[in-house]
Amino acid sequence: MGADDSRFTVNNAPKLFGILFICVLVTILLLFDRIDAVAGAGVLGTALGYLAGNGVAARQGDPIVPLFKDDHHEGEP
């Protein structure tokens, strides 16, 4: 095991950028009091939960493209 064993790569850049955009937008809206903290926390929690892999396709058993993958597990199924 070398120093590069903990690297991750981005498999689905549009999904990552979309979630990051949502997080930044909600944070800005919270800063300017355009939405209340409860609503902002709900949206951020939902976006981060989706980032963790709680998508509809995963729930239905459809094949999905994960956002990140371990480079050192590339040959494993």
NULUMKE-62316 format. One record per atom (N, C-alpha, C, CB): residue number from 0; residue in three letters; atom name; x negated, y negated, z negated. Coordinates in pm, 1 decimal. Glycine has a CB too. Layout:
// NULUMKE-62316
NUM|ALA|CA|X|Y|Z
...
***
This chain:
// NULUMKE-62316
0|MET|N|-83.7|118.5|0.0
0|MET|CA|0.0|0.0|0.0
0|MET|C|-87.7|-124.1|0.0
0|MET|CB|94.9|-0.2|-121.1
1|GLY|N|-68.6|-206.0|99.9
1|GLY|CA|-147.4|-327.6|110.6
1|GLY|C|-68.4|-449.4|67.4
1|GLY|CB|-196.8|-345.7|252.0
2|ALA|N|-127.4|-562.7|90.4
2|ALA|CA|-64.5|-688.9|50.5
2|ALA|C|57.5|-722.1|136.2
2|ALA|CB|-165.6|-802.3|59.1
3|ASP|N|68.3|-661.8|254.5
3|ASP|CA|178.0|-694.0|346.1
3|ASP|C|300.9|-606.4|324.5
3|ASP|CB|131.2|-680.3|489.0
4|ASP|N|302.3|-520.9|222.1
4|ASP|CA|413.7|-429.1|201.6
4|ASP|C|542.6|-498.1|159.4
4|ASP|CB|376.5|-327.7|98.9
5|SER|N|537.5|-621.3|114.0
5|SER|CA|657.7|-688.8|66.3
5|SER|C|712.4|-789.5|166.9
5|SER|CB|628.9|-758.3|-64.2
6|ARG|N|667.5|-785.8|291.2
6|ARG|CA|715.9|-880.0|392.2
6|ARG|C|856.3|-843.6|439.1
6|ARG|CB|620.4|-883.8|511.6
7|PHE|N|933.7|-944.7|469.7
7|PHE|CA|1065.4|-926.9|528.5
7|PHE|C|1067.2|-999.1|661.8
7|PHE|CB|1177.9|-979.4|434.1
8|THR|N|1147.2|-948.8|752.7
8|THR|CA|1168.0|-1018.2|878.8
8|THR|C|1315.4|-1051.9|891.7
8|THR|CB|1119.7|-932.8|998.9
9|VAL|N|1346.3|-1153.8|968.2
9|VAL|CA|1484.0|-1194.9|991.1
9|VAL|C|1535.2|-1120.9|1113.4
9|VAL|CB|1495.4|-1349.5|1009.8
10|ASN|N|1641.0|-1043.2|1095.1
10|ASN|CA|1700.9|-967.3|1204.9
10|ASN|C|1811.6|-1044.1|1275.2
10|ASN|CB|1755.3|-836.3|1153.4
11|ASN|N|1877.7|-1132.6|1203.8
11|ASN|CA|1993.9|-1200.4|1258.8
11|ASN|C|1983.3|-1349.2|1225.3
11|ASN|CB|2126.6|-1139.1|1203.0
12|ALA|N|1904.8|-1421.0|1303.1
12|ALA|CA|1878.8|-1562.4|1276.2
12|ALA|C|2005.8|-1648.5|1279.5
12|ALA|CB|1779.3|-1615.5|1376.9
13|PRO|N|2097.5|-1630.1|1374.9
13|PRO|CA|2218.2|-1714.4|1373.8
13|PRO|C|2299.6|-1700.2|1244.9
13|PRO|CB|2306.1|-1680.1|1492.8
14|LYS|N|2309.0|-1577.9|1192.1
14|LYS|CA|2382.0|-1557.3|1067.1
14|LYS|C|2310.9|-1629.2|953.0
14|LYS|CB|2395.6|-1406.4|1035.8
15|LEU|N|2178.6|-1619.4|948.3
15|LEU|CA|2101.5|-1685.5|843.3
15|LEU|C|2117.8|-1837.1|851.2
15|LEU|CB|1953.1|-1647.5|853.8
16|PHE|N|2105.5|-1893.9|970.6
16|PHE|CA|2118.9|-2038.5|985.4
16|PHE|C|2260.4|-2085.7|954.3
16|PHE|CB|2080.2|-2080.4|1126.3
17|GLY|N|2360.7|-2006.4|988.9
17|GLY|CA|2498.2|-2041.7|956.2
17|GLY|C|2521.1|-2046.1|806.1
17|GLY|CB|2594.0|-1943.4|1020.0
18|ILE|N|2469.3|-1947.2|736.2
18|ILE|CA|2485.6|-1944.1|590.9
18|ILE|C|2406.9|-2057.1|525.8
18|ILE|CB|2440.7|-1808.6|534.3
19|LEU|N|2286.3|-2082.9|574.0
19|LEU|CA|2207.9|-2195.0|521.3
19|LEU|C|2277.5|-2328.0|546.6
19|LEU|CB|2068.4|-2196.5|584.0
20|PHE|N|2338.3|-2343.0|664.5
20|PHE|CA|2412.3|-2465.0|696.6
20|PHE|C|2529.3|-2484.0|600.4
20|PHE|CB|2462.9|-2460.6|841.9
21|ILE|N|2602.3|-2377.1|574.4
21|ILE|CA|2714.2|-2384.4|479.8
21|ILE|C|2664.8|-2426.5|342.2
21|ILE|CB|2787.1|-2248.8|470.8
22|CYS|N|2555.6|-2366.9|296.4
22|CYS|CA|2502.0|-2400.5|163.8
22|CYS|C|2458.7|-2547.0|156.5
22|CYS|CB|2383.1|-2309.2|129.6
23|VAL|N|2390.8|-2595.2|259.7
23|VAL|CA|2347.3|-2735.6|261.1
23|VAL|C|2467.5|-2828.8|267.1
23|VAL|CB|2253.3|-2762.4|380.7
24|LEU|N|2564.9|-2798.3|352.4
24|LEU|CA|2682.6|-2883.1|367.0
24|LEU|C|2761.5|-2891.1|236.1
24|LEU|CB|2772.2|-2830.4|479.6
25|VAL|N|2783.7|-2778.7|172.0
25|VAL|CA|2858.5|-2778.5|46.0
25|VAL|C|2781.3|-2853.2|-61.6
25|VAL|CB|2887.7|-2634.5|0.1
26|THR|N|2649.7|-2837.9|-64.5
26|THR|CA|2568.9|-2910.8|-161.8
26|THR|C|2580.3|-3061.6|-140.8
26|THR|CB|2422.3|-2867.4|-152.6
27|ILE|N|2577.3|-3105.5|-16.6
27|ILE|CA|2592.7|-3248.4|13.7
27|ILE|C|2731.3|-3297.1|-26.7
27|ILE|CB|2568.7|-3275.1|163.8
28|LEU|N|2834.3|-3218.4|3.2
28|LEU|CA|2969.7|-3256.1|-36.2
28|LEU|C|2983.6|-3265.3|-187.7
28|LEU|CB|3070.2|-3156.1|19.1
29|LEU|N|2916.5|-3175.4|-259.2
29|LEU|CA|2918.8|-3181.2|-405.6
29|LEU|C|2847.3|-3305.9|-456.9
29|LEU|CB|2854.2|-3055.5|-465.1
30|LEU|N|2735.4|-3340.6|-395.2
30|LEU|CA|2659.5|-3458.0|-438.3
30|LEU|C|2740.0|-3586.8|-423.9
30|LEU|CB|2530.7|-3468.8|-358.6
31|PHE|N|2821.4|-3594.6|-319.8
31|PHE|CA|2899.6|-3716.0|-294.7
31|PHE|C|3043.0|-3705.7|-346.0
31|PHE|CB|2901.3|-3746.2|-146.6
32|ASP|N|3069.3|-3608.0|-431.5
32|ASP|CA|3201.1|-3588.2|-494.2
32|ASP|C|3315.4|-3579.5|-393.8
32|ASP|CB|3229.0|-3700.5|-590.5
33|ARG|N|3290.4|-3517.5|-280.5
33|ARG|CA|3396.2|-3497.3|-180.3
33|ARG|C|3475.6|-3370.1|-209.9
33|ARG|CB|3335.7|-3490.0|-38.3
34|ILE|N|3415.4|-3276.0|-283.1
34|ILE|CA|3485.1|-3156.9|-331.5
34|ILE|C|3447.5|-3139.0|-478.3
34|ILE|CB|3448.1|-3028.7|-246.2
35|ASP|N|3532.9|-3070.4|-553.5
35|ASP|CA|3500.5|-3052.4|-695.2
35|ASP|C|3408.6|-2931.0|-713.4
35|ASP|CB|3630.2|-3035.3|-779.2
36|ALA|N|3353.4|-2918.7|-831.3
36|ALA|CA|3252.7|-2816.5|-858.8
36|ALA|C|3309.4|-2674.8|-846.4
36|ALA|CB|3194.9|-2836.8|-998.0
37|VAL|N|3434.0|-2655.9|-881.3
37|VAL|CA|3494.3|-2521.8|-873.8
37|VAL|C|3504.9|-2476.5|-728.3
37|VAL|CB|3634.4|-2520.6|-940.5
38|ALA|N|3551.1|-2565.2|-642.0
38|ALA|CA|3561.7|-2531.8|-499.8
38|ALA|C|3423.6|-2508.6|-439.4
38|ALA|CB|3635.0|-2643.5|-423.4
39|GLY|N|3329.0|-2594.4|-474.2
39|GLY|CA|3193.2|-2579.2|-422.1
39|GLY|C|3129.5|-2449.1|-466.6
39|GLY|CB|3107.1|-2695.5|-465.9
40|ALA|N|3148.0|-2414.5|-592.9
40|ALA|CA|3092.7|-2288.7|-643.1
40|ALA|C|3157.1|-2168.8|-573.3
40|ALA|CB|3112.7|-2278.5|-795.2
41|GLY|N|3285.8|-2179.7|-544.6
41|GLY|CA|3353.5|-2070.9|-473.3
41|GLY|C|3299.6|-2051.1|-333.0
41|GLY|CB|3501.8|-2097.7|-466.6
42|VAL|N|3280.1|-2160.4|-261.5
42|VAL|CA|3228.0|-2151.4|-124.5
42|VAL|C|3084.3|-2101.1|-124.9
42|VAL|CB|3235.9|-2288.3|-54.1
43|LEU|N|3002.5|-2155.6|-214.8
43|LEU|CA|2863.4|-2110.5|-222.5
43|LEU|C|2855.0|-1963.6|-263.8
43|LEU|CB|2784.7|-2197.4|-321.5
44|GLY|N|2937.8|-1923.2|-358.2
44|GLY|CA|2938.9|-1783.4|-399.6
44|GLY|C|2980.0|-1690.0|-287.5
44|GLY|CB|3031.2|-1765.1|-516.5
45|THR|N|3077.1|-1732.2|-209.4
45|THR|CA|3121.0|-1651.5|-96.2
45|THR|C|3011.1|-1639.7|8.6
45|THR|CB|3246.8|-1711.3|-33.8
46|ALA|N|2947.4|-1751.2|41.9
46|ALA|CA|2840.5|-1750.1|142.5
46|ALA|C|2723.0|-1664.7|96.8
46|ALA|CB|2792.9|-1893.0|171.9
47|LEU|N|2684.3|-1678.6|-28.7
47|LEU|CA|2571.5|-1600.4|-79.1
47|LEU|C|2608.3|-1452.6|-93.6
47|LEU|CB|2524.4|-1656.3|-213.9
48|GLY|N|2733.0|-1424.1|-126.1
48|GLY|CA|2778.8|-1285.1|-130.6
48|GLY|C|2775.5|-1221.3|6.1
48|GLY|CB|2918.9|-1277.0|-187.5
49|TYR|N|2814.4|-1296.0|107.2
49|TYR|CA|2807.3|-1245.7|243.9
49|TYR|C|2662.9|-1222.5|284.4
49|TYR|CB|2874.9|-1343.0|341.0
50|LEU|N|2574.6|-1313.3|241.1
50|LEU|CA|2432.8|-1297.8|269.3
50|LEU|C|2381.0|-1168.1|209.7
50|LEU|CB|2353.6|-1416.8|215.0
51|ALA|N|2431.2|-1128.8|96.1
51|ALA|CA|2388.0|-1005.4|30.7
51|ALA|C|2443.2|-880.7|99.4
51|ALA|CB|2430.5|-1006.4|-114.7
52|GLY|N|2530.1|-894.7|195.8
52|GLY|CA|2575.6|-779.4|271.6
52|GLY|C|2719.9|-741.8|251.5
52|GLY|CB|2493.3|-665.3|238.5
53|ASN|N|2802.2|-832.0|201.1
53|ASN|CA|2942.7|-800.4|176.9
53|ASN|C|3030.2|-842.3|293.8
53|ASN|CB|2990.8|-867.9|49.5
54|GLY|N|2991.2|-807.1|412.7
54|GLY|CA|3066.6|-843.9|532.5
54|GLY|C|3181.0|-748.6|559.2
54|GLY|CB|2975.4|-848.2|652.6
55|VAL|N|3272.0|-790.1|644.2
55|VAL|CA|3387.9|-706.7|679.4
55|VAL|C|3343.5|-581.4|752.8
55|VAL|CB|3487.7|-785.8|765.8
56|ALA|N|3246.3|-593.9|840.6
56|ALA|CA|3200.1|-477.2|916.5
56|ALA|C|3140.7|-371.2|824.8
56|ALA|CB|3096.8|-519.3|1021.2
57|ALA|N|3068.0|-414.1|722.5
57|ALA|CA|3010.4|-317.5|628.8
57|ALA|C|3119.8|-244.9|552.9
57|ALA|CB|2915.5|-387.2|530.6
58|ARG|N|3225.6|-316.1|519.4
58|ARG|CA|3336.1|-255.1|444.9
58|ARG|C|3411.2|-153.1|530.6
58|ARG|CB|3433.1|-363.4|395.2
59|GLN|N|3421.1|-178.9|661.6
59|GLN|CA|3493.0|-89.4|751.1
59|GLN|C|3406.2|25.2|800.4
59|GLN|CB|3546.6|-166.3|868.6
60|GLY|N|3277.2|20.4|770.9
60|GLY|CA|3187.4|126.5|816.4
60|GLY|C|3135.5|104.3|957.3
60|GLY|CB|3257.4|258.9|809.8
61|ASP|N|3165.7|-10.7|1016.8
61|ASP|CA|3112.6|-41.0|1149.6
61|ASP|C|2963.6|-70.1|1138.8
61|ASP|CB|3187.3|-161.0|1213.5
62|PRO|N|2889.2|-44.0|1246.2
62|PRO|CA|2747.5|-77.1|1242.9
62|PRO|C|2728.4|-228.2|1237.2
62|PRO|CB|2675.5|-18.4|1365.2
63|ILE|N|2641.1|-273.5|1149.9
63|ILE|CA|2611.7|-415.2|1137.6
63|ILE|C|2461.8|-436.1|1149.5
63|ILE|CB|2664.8|-471.7|1003.9
64|VAL|N|2422.2|-556.0|1187.4
64|VAL|CA|2281.7|-592.0|1192.1
64|VAL|C|2249.4|-661.3|1061.7
64|VAL|CB|2248.7|-682.6|1315.1
65|PRO|N|2166.3|-600.5|977.1
65|PRO|CA|2133.3|-665.3|851.1
65|PRO|C|2053.6|-792.0|875.0
65|PRO|CB|2055.6|-570.4|760.9
66|LEU|N|2064.7|-884.5|782.7
66|LEU|CA|1995.6|-1012.5|796.7
66|LEU|C|1845.9|-996.3|778.9
66|LEU|CB|2049.2|-1113.3|696.0
67|PHE|N|1804.5|-916.3|682.9
67|PHE|CA|1663.2|-893.1|656.5
67|PHE|C|1635.0|-744.6|664.4
67|PHE|CB|1622.1|-949.4|518.8
68|LYS|N|1510.3|-709.8|687.9
68|LYS|CA|1469.6|-570.8|678.5
68|LYS|C|1327.0|-566.9|624.6
68|LYS|CB|1480.1|-498.8|816.9
69|ASP|N|1297.1|-456.9|556.2
69|ASP|CA|1161.1|-434.8|508.8
69|ASP|C|1076.2|-389.8|626.1
69|ASP|CB|1157.3|-330.1|393.7
70|ASP|N|963.5|-454.1|647.2
70|ASP|CA|874.3|-411.5|754.0
70|ASP|C|810.1|-277.4|723.2
70|ASP|CB|767.2|-515.8|777.7
71|HIS|N|786.1|-248.5|596.4
71|HIS|CA|717.0|-123.7|563.4
71|HIS|C|809.4|-1.7|566.4
71|HIS|CB|653.6|-135.4|426.8
72|HIS|N|939.2|-20.4|589.1
72|HIS|CA|1033.1|90.6|604.5
72|HIS|C|1079.4|104.3|748.7
72|HIS|CB|1153.4|71.5|512.7
73|GLU|N|1004.6|50.4|841.2
73|GLU|CA|1047.0|43.2|980.1
73|GLU|C|1072.5|179.6|1041.6
73|GLU|CB|944.3|-29.2|1060.6
74|GLY|N|993.0|280.9|1007.0
74|GLY|CA|1009.6|412.4|1067.1
74|GLY|C|1115.2|497.9|1001.6
74|GLY|CB|881.9|484.2|1063.9
75|GLU|N|1168.0|455.4|887.1
75|GLU|CA|1268.4|534.4|816.4
75|GLU|C|1406.9|509.0|871.2
75|GLU|CB|1265.4|503.9|667.9
76|PRO|N|1494.9|609.3|868.5
76|PRO|CA|1632.1|589.2|920.1
76|PRO|C|1714.6|502.2|831.1
76|PRO|CB|1701.9|720.8|937.8
***
